[in-house]
Amino acid sequence: MTQQKGFTTTLLHADRLRKPEFGALHQPIHTAVTWGFDDVQDLVNVFQNKAKGFAYSRQGNPTTAALESKVTFMEKGIATVSFATGMAAITGTILALVKEGSHIVASSFLFGNTRSVLTTFTEMGIDISFVDATDAENVKAVCKPNTCMVLVETIANPATQIADLEAIGNLCEEKGLIYVVDNTMTSPYIFTPADVKASLVINSLTKYIGGHGNALGGAVTDTGLFNWDAYAGIAEVLRQQIKPELLGITQIRKRGLRDGGGTLAPEAAHNISVGAETLALRLERSCGNAQALAEYLNSHELVDKVYYPGLTDHPQHELSKKLFRLHGGLMSFALKDGVDVFAFLNNLEVVIKSSNLGDTRTLAIPVAQTIFFELGAERRAEMGIPEGMIRLSVGIEDREDLLNDFKKAFEAVA
């Protein structure tokens, strides 16, 4: 397979081309914690980054390395570090690269847990400005001499705002800022942030890449587009050991993963790796289901508003068409005043009441009462999250079964 193959073909054959033992088609699950060497110099060389290898599994093993290779391919990157969760990937990246007194610009529509950890970093001396990232001018307006990073998501969860990704990328390139794009809601099948000059790409592997709700994981991928040699936040000891293009991702592995300890378990890495093989197939189905469901809900008399980029009245519909292969499998809708949100959800039978997303099954959750409850009513209102909002992660069920499930739930509360 010397010729470049397609997305799914490459993923399907990636493990076997690494030549696992006994002709296995998947990378085996390596549960070893540590690795032995016949010559101590070989062990020293691994520690000093003079040779590739594994010394202690907290910072990687052959199973996680095989998964990282797949994610690197999908994201058009040069290297990837895997973590125990997506949140560990975000936390580890900031921990590794940002210092006290630095300034970060972040989207005001970030997922609640991401927003929460950034608030924690502000308490540790990092200055963070939250802005409406649907317009790059808002990002530009708050940049300071000490700004080092811009952090956005592709499609916001749950109200589906789309960041001005291309213009922000140009701004970050102009100012020499680390451009971090969380690609979880789109996945590398729908969009590759490297195309808009992202420096680092975050993925919660738990979601669409793993796709089956059976393993937690996260990853950060270096696209090779940022000049790490010019970045003051790189440790001098690494500059003496690592090629310039790998300085950033190596520091994330050393300080964010090794020191932070958010290691991806080999069993989870294996499940995610196998799940990734069907990413394209699953997303084609779930995004088609989401589009049909969004159109149905948009015309229903008990629905006040539908939040889905595939609808023509979405504020960033044209941007979504320009940037993304598909409009995504995540959507939200708000019931009209007087409709009991809990009663409606409890009348759904096919759809599961659950907090996850990116699963093969369709999942629903009342937003204000759960994942954004801690923010309070005032902050939810600022983020455009009404009290009657329901978030849906649309799965791969038969479309008519999904539509009928919603029809019956509406009939029960009408």
N, C-alpha and C positions, 0 to 999 in steps of 0.2 A: 504493500500500500504506500508506494512512494509518491504517487500523485495526490494532491490535496483532495480530500473527500468532503462530503456534505456534513452538516451539523450532527445528525443522528448517526450516520454511518461511522463517523469518527469516534463518537462516544461509545458506541456498541463494541468497537474493536480496540479501544484504547488500552484496556487491561492486558489483553493477550499479547499485544505488541510490545509490552514491557517484559515479556518472557517469564511469567511466573513459573514456579516449579511444576513439574509433571504435566505441562501443557494446559494448566488451568485457564479457563476463559475469564475468570475474575481474579483480581488480586486477593490472595488469602488474608484472613484476619490475623494479624500479628499481635499477640497479647503480651509479648515480652516488654518488661519495664526498662531493662538495660541491655547493653550489647557488649560482647567480649571481643578482645583483639589479641592476636598472637604476638604482635609487636607493639610495645607501648608507644612508639613514635607515631603509629597510625592513629591511636587514640588521641594523642596530643594534636595531631594535624586536624582532626575533626573539631576538636575544641577551639583551635585557633583559626578555623575557617580556611585552612590550606587544602583540605580535601573534603569531598562529599562523604556523608555517612551518618550513622545514628549512634549517639552516645547515651542518651537518656530520653525516654519517651515523652517526657513532659513537653519537649519542643518538637516532637514529630517522630513518626515511625513509617515503615514501608506502606502500611495501609492508608494512613492519612496522606502520605506523599503521592500515592496514586490518585486519590481524590483531588488533591491540590492541582495535579497536572491536568485533570479534566476541567476544573474550574478556570485555570489559566487559559486553556484553549477556548473555552466558551466566551471568556471576557476579552479575548484578543490581547492578553497581557504577557508579561515576561516572567512573573512568579506570583505564587499565592501562599498565604499562611492560613491554615484552618484553625478554628476555635471551637470551644464547646457549644457556643450559641452565637446568634447574630449580635446580641448585646455585648457579649464578651469581645467580639471582633471590633465593635465600635469603641468600647472602653479601652481595649488594648491598643488600638491605633492612636487614640488621643494621649493615653498614658505614655506611649513610646515617643511621640513626636512633639508634644506641646509642653512648654515650660510655664512656670508662674510668671505672670505679667504679660503673657501673649494674648492676642485677641483672635477670637473665632467669630465668623459670621455664619449663622445657621437659619434655616427655614423656620418660620413661625408655625408651620403646619407639620412639623416632625411628629412622629408617633410618640405617644405619651411616655413610654419608658425611655426613649432616646432623650426626650426633653428633660425627663427627671434626672438622668445621669449627667446631662450637661449642667443642670442646676447644681448638682453636687460638685462639679468641677469649678463652678463660679465661687463656691465656698472655700475652694483651695487656692484662690488667687488668679484664676483664669478669667479674662474678660470675654463675655459672650453677648453678641447682639443678635436678636431674633427679628427677622424681616420677612415680608411677603415676597417669597422667592419666585413668584410667577412673573416678576419683572426684574430684570438684571439691574436696572437703575436703582432699585431699592438696596441691592447688595453694594453697589458702588458707593452709594451715599453714606454708608456707615463704615467704610474701610478706613483704617488708621495706619500710621507708620508701623505699629506693632502687630498688624493683622498678619496671620500666618496661614490661615485655613478657612475654606468655605465648605460647609456641609449641607447637602440637600438630599432629598429623596426624589425619585423619578415621578411617581404618582403618590400623593399623600394618602395616608390611611387615617380616618375613614372617608373624608369628604372629596377625595380624588382630584385635588388641585395638582396641576402639572407645573413643575419648575421651568423657568426660562433657561433650559439646560445648555443650549448652544451659546447663547449670549453670555451666560455666566462663565462658561468655559473659556471664551475669548477674553473676558475680563481677568480671569485668574492667570491665563497665560501672559497677558500684558503686565500684570503686577507681580508675577512670580509667586503666586499663592498656591498652596496645596489644595487641589480641588477634589473633595471626597463626595462621591455619589453613591447613595444607598440604592441598589438596583433590585431590592427584594420584591417590590410590587410588580415589576415588569419581568424580571429574570433575563439572563443573557440571550434567551431565544427571541424575546420580543424587542430587546434593545441592548446595545453595547455602549456604555458610557465613554469608552475610549474614542468613539466617533465624535464626541463633543469635547474632547481634550481633557477628560477626567484624569487625575493623577492616580487616585486610588478608588477602587470599587468595592463596596461592601455588599455581601449577600447573607441573609439569613438562610442557610442551607436547609433549615427545618421546613421552609415554605415550599415554593414551587420546584426548586432543584431536587430536593429529596422527595417531596410530593405525596407521601403516603401517611403522614402523621405518625410515623414510627421511630423517628430519630431527631434529636436536637443537634444543631450544628451551625457554624457561621464561618465566614471567610472574608479576607481582604486580599484584593488582587492589585498588584502594581502594573499599570499599563505601559510603563517605560517612557512616559511623556514628560515627567517632571525632572528638573535638574537637581538631583539630590546633592551633587557636589557643591552647589552654591548655597545649600540650606544650612543655616547656622546651628540648627538643632541636632545635627548628627554628631555622635560621640567620636572623639578623636581616635580612640583605639580601633574603631571600625574603619575609619578612613585609611588606616595603615594595612588593613587586611582584605577589604572588599572592593570589588570593581565599582566604580562610581554609580552605575545604573542600578546596582543592587543594594546600595546603602540604606535606602528607606525601608524596603521590605525586610532586610536583615535586622535592622534595629527594631522593627515591629515584632519579628520572631524572637529576638533576644529579650527585649524589655517588655513588650506587650504580652507575649505568650509565655516564654520561659519564666520571667520574673512575676508576671501576673497570675500564671497558673491555670488559665482557662483552657485546658487541653481537651481536644476532641477525642473521645474514646474510639478505639479501633472498630468496635462493633457498630457504633453509630456511623462512622466513616464508611464502612462497608455498605450499610443499608442506604445511605445517601447516594453513594456511588452507583449502586444498582438502580435506584430510583431515577437518577439523572438520565439514564438511557432512554426513558420514555417522555422526557420533558416536552419535546416538540409535539408529540401526539396528544399528551394531556392538555397542553395549553390551547391547541387548536380547538379541542372539544369544549373546554371550560369557557374560553372566551366567546365561542359561538353561543353557548348557553347563556352567558352573561348578557350578550347583546339582545337576545330574544327576551330574556326576563326583564331587562331594563325597558325595552319598548312596551312590554305588557304593563309594567308598573307605571310607566309614564302616562298611560292613558286611563288609569284606574281612578274612580271617583273618590276613593278613600285615601289616596296618596297625595301628599302635599308637594313633594319634590323628590326627584331621582338624581343621584349623583353618579354619573358614569360617563367617561370620556367618549364613549361610542355614540352618545346622543348628540344630535346636531346643535342642541341648545346649550351644551356644556361650554363654559367660558373658554376652555382650551381644546375644543374639539379639533380644530384645524391643526393645532400644534401636535396633538396626539397622532393625527393622520400623517403628519410630516415625519415625526420622529420614530414612531413605533410600528412594528409589524402588525400588531393586534392591539386592541384597546384595553386588554387586561381582564382578569377574572375576578377582580374585587370591585364591589359597588356598594352604595348605601342608598337608603330611601327614608323619607320622613313621612309618617302617617299624619293625617289631618287631626287637628285638635278634637278631642272627644273620643278618639279611637284608642282603646286600651291596648298598649303595646305588648304587655305581658300576655293578655288573652289571645292576641293575634299569634304571637310566637308559639304559645302552647297548643295552638290548633294545627300547627305544621307537623306533618308526620314523616315525610321523606327528609326534609331539612332538619339538620341536627342543631340543637342549641349548644354552641361551643365557642371558645375564645380563640381557637387557632385559625389559620388561613393557609391557602395553598394546598389543601388536602384534595384527594380524589372525590370526597364527599362534599356536598354543599353544607356550609355552616353559617349560622346566623347568631347575632348577639346584639342586645340593646346597648348602644354605645355609651350614653350619658350615665347609665347606672352601673357600668362595669369598667371598661378599659380607660375611660376618661373621667371616672367619678372623682378621683383625687384632685383633679384640676379645679373643681368647683364650677358653679353655674356661670360666673362672670367670665372666666377664662374660656369655657366651652363656647360661650356666645361669641367671643372674639375670634375663635377658630372656625366659626360657622357650623357648630354642632348643635342642632336643636335637641330638645329633651325627648322627642319622639323618633329619633333616628335609629335605624336598624342597619347594621353592617352585614353584608353577605359576602362570603367567599364561595363563589359558584364552582361546583364540581363537574364531574363528567357523567352524571346520571342521564338517562334518556330524557330528552327535552320535554316531551309531553307529560312525563311524570312530574317534573318540576313545576311546570305551568299549572297543572291540575292541583298540585299541592297548595299553591298560593291561592288559586281560585276558591278552594274549599275553606281555607283559613279566612279569606275575606268574607265569604258567605256566613261564616260562623259569628263574626263580630259586627256584621252590617246591622 
